[in-house]
Amino acid sequence: MYKSLIRPLLFRLPPEKAHHFTFSLVKTIHKIPGVSAINSSFFMPKGKSNEVKLFGLTFPNRVGLAAGFDKDGKLFEELANYGF
């Protein structure tokens, strides 16, 4: 679905518009009751098998987020539900 539908639509938009559209979509979806809980239960790492120790820090999983993606912290809670 992503490769055949979503990606082609997003790539037709200028990068900044695609970024703002995605932010708005994530914000809107998370206003629906229960979506945050479902995302947390599905995406949050379970157990210590996914932990990564790097530079003296322990991270709960290997998933990272590009620097500057949410530079203003507008999606802090929403992205946390996805395991970031």
MARBA-356639 format. One record per residue (C-alpha): residue number from 1; residue in one letter; y, z, x. Coordinates in nm, 4 decimals, padded with zeros to 6 digits. Layout:
<sites>
NUM;A;Y;Z;X
...
</sites>
This chain:
<sites>
1;M;00.0000;00.0000;00.0000
2;Y;00.2415;00.0854;00.2818
3;K;00.1828;-00.2361;00.4789
4;S;00.1733;-00.4657;00.1792
5;L;00.4515;-00.3209;-00.0371
6;I;00.6670;-00.0423;00.1075
7;R;00.7113;-00.1677;00.4633
8;P;00.8259;-00.5190;00.3675
9;L;01.0799;-00.3729;00.1225
10;L;01.2194;-00.1241;00.3734
11;F;01.2372;-00.3846;00.6505
12;R;01.4552;-00.6084;00.4297
13;L;01.7204;-00.3365;00.4256
14;P;01.9580;-00.2642;00.7120
15;P;01.8186;00.0306;00.9143
16;E;02.0857;00.2777;00.8039
17;K;02.0354;00.1920;00.4359
18;A;01.6567;00.2247;00.4710
19;H;01.7095;00.5666;00.6338
20;H;01.9380;00.6893;00.3529
21;F;01.7110;00.5421;00.0849
22;T;01.4108;00.7235;00.2317
23;F;01.6050;01.0510;00.2495
24;S;01.7136;01.0169;-00.1137
25;L;01.3599;00.9344;-00.2227
26;V;01.2100;01.2370;-00.0435
27;K;01.4812;01.4662;-00.1862
28;T;01.4234;01.3334;-00.5385
29;I;01.0444;01.3577;-00.5228
30;H;01.0630;01.7191;-00.4066
31;K;01.2705;01.8154;-00.7108
32;I;00.9610;01.7620;-00.9254
33;P;00.7945;02.1013;-00.9817
34;G;00.4752;02.1433;-00.7818
35;V;00.5273;01.8550;-00.5378
36;S;00.6257;02.0874;-00.2520
37;A;00.3163;02.3011;-00.3020
38;I;00.0884;01.9964;-00.3165
39;N;00.2391;01.8492;00.0009
40;S;00.2117;02.1803;00.1841
41;S;-00.1518;02.2246;00.0912
42;F;-00.2375;01.8669;00.1854
43;F;-00.0360;01.8196;00.5071
44;M;-00.0101;02.1655;00.6644
45;P;-00.2605;02.2274;00.9437
46;K;-00.5409;02.4696;00.8739
47;G;-00.6984;02.6761;01.1479
48;K;-00.6320;02.6901;01.5184
49;S;-00.8241;02.3735;01.6059
50;N;-00.5087;02.1627;01.5702
51;E;-00.2867;02.3860;01.7858
52;V;-00.1235;02.2386;02.0944
53;K;00.0203;02.4440;02.3810
54;L;00.2971;02.2695;02.5695
55;F;00.5722;02.4023;02.7962
56;G;00.4774;02.7595;02.7085
57;L;00.5124;02.6969;02.3363
58;T;00.2381;02.6804;02.0756
59;F;00.2714;02.4144;01.8073
60;P;00.0579;02.4253;01.4903
61;N;-00.0293;02.0531;01.5147
62;R;00.0234;01.7335;01.7143
63;V;00.2617;01.5773;01.4646
64;G;00.6150;01.5358;01.5887
65;L;00.9380;01.4026;01.4507
66;A;01.1720;01.1675;01.6357
67;A;01.4869;01.3319;01.7659
68;G;01.7803;01.2622;01.5376
69;F;01.5730;01.1682;01.2328
70;D;01.7208;01.4603;01.0390
71;K;02.0090;01.5460;01.2690
72;D;02.2088;01.7119;00.9905
73;G;01.9167;01.9187;00.8594
74;K;01.9373;01.7715;00.5095
75;L;01.5574;01.7574;00.4663
76;F;01.4599;02.0727;00.6527
77;E;01.2465;02.2222;00.3746
78;E;01.1058;01.8913;00.2562
79;L;00.9929;01.7832;00.6041
80;A;00.8407;02.1263;00.6637
81;N;00.6116;02.0553;00.3670
82;Y;00.4801;01.7529;00.5555
83;G;00.3914;01.9625;00.8595
84;F;00.6935;01.8903;01.0785
</sites>
